Amino acid sequence: MAAPLNDEALDILFRSARTYNAWQDRDVSETTLQKLYNLMKMAPTSANCQPARLVFITSPESKAELKPLLSEGNQDKSMAAPVTVIVAHDTRFYEHLPELFPHTDARSWFEGKPEKIAETAFRNGSLQGAYLIMAARSLGLDCGPMSGFDTDGVNRHYFPDGRFQANFLINIGYGDSSGLQQRHPRLPFEDACQIL
């Protein structure tokens, strides 16, 4: 049984972590991005389906291609971030299930069932995007998750065959605290939770 994390770790992952909009001029190495993925992939998804597909946009040329697909308010901060990740999901994730969930014929649960495929891919891809944020924080990185982009345009540009579908974006790097806003309130337990 794992011991609870100490307060310092909880602060890094949750209590002191913030959504960053300004970034230090520090690169994030390819090795760090590989570590990031290798942490994220260990977290649970239903039937171990792992539908998330990630595009790490890092080069100035790649950033320039992304910029016109971002809403105006997201352009400058995304150009300044060392990495912008497109968190997408694979609409044919179930093709990997014989490898990822080999003890039963899970592929047959999805074949020919587009609504179930779409729901499962979106739900579990979203989960994996959240895991990516926690993995990044655990590696000393900061994150700025965001909507505010031309989803159809991103899909056409990065996923022209239609197999992958963009969900949301995350800027990742080393945050500049001078760009932080005051933390917004969170709902109290009694407004958000029930114990039955």
Rosetta blueprint (number, residue, H / E / L):
1 M L
2 A L
3 A L
4 P L
5 L L
6 N L
7 D H
8 E H
9 A H
10 L H
11 D H
12 I H
13 L H
14 F H
15 R H
16 S L
17 A L
18 R L
19 T E
20 Y L
21 N L
22 A L
23 W E
24 Q L
25 D L
26 R L
27 D L
28 V L
29 S L
30 E H
31 T H
32 T H
33 L H
34 Q H
35 K H
36 L H
37 Y H
38 N H
39 L H
40 M H
41 K L
42 M L
43 A L
44 P L
45 T L
46 S H
47 A H
48 N H
49 C L
50 Q L
51 P L
52 A E
53 R E
54 L E
55 V E
56 F E
57 I E
58 T L
59 S L
60 P H
61 E H
62 S H
63 K H
64 A H
65 E H
66 L H
67 K H
68 P H
69 L H
70 L E
71 S L
72 E H
73 G H
74 N H
75 Q H
76 D H
77 K H
78 S H
79 M H
80 A H
81 A L
82 P L
83 V E
84 T E
85 V E
86 I E
87 V E
88 A E
89 H E
90 D E
91 T L
92 R L
93 F H
94 Y H
95 E H
96 H H
97 L H
98 P H
99 E H
100 L H
101 F L
102 P L
103 H L
104 T L
105 D L
106 A H
107 R H
108 S H
109 W H
110 F L
111 E L
112 G L
113 K L
114 P H
115 E H
116 K H
117 I H
118 A H
119 E H
120 T H
121 A H
122 F H
123 R H
124 N H
125 G H
126 S H
127 L H
128 Q H
129 G H
130 A H
131 Y H
132 L H
133 I H
134 M H
135 A H
136 A H
137 R H
138 S H
139 L L
140 G L
141 L L
142 D E
143 C E
144 G E
145 P E
146 M E
147 S L
148 G L
149 F E
150 D L
151 T H
152 D H
153 G H
154 V H
155 N H
156 R H
157 H H
158 Y H
159 F L
160 P L
161 D L
162 G L
163 R L
164 F E
165 Q E
166 A E
167 N E
168 F E
169 L E
170 I E
171 N E
172 I E
173 G E
174 Y L
175 G E
176 D L
177 S H
178 S H
179 G H
180 L L
181 Q L
182 Q L
183 R L
184 H L
185 P L
186 R L
187 L L
188 P L
189 F H
190 E H
191 D H
192 A H
193 C L
194 Q L
195 I L
196 L L
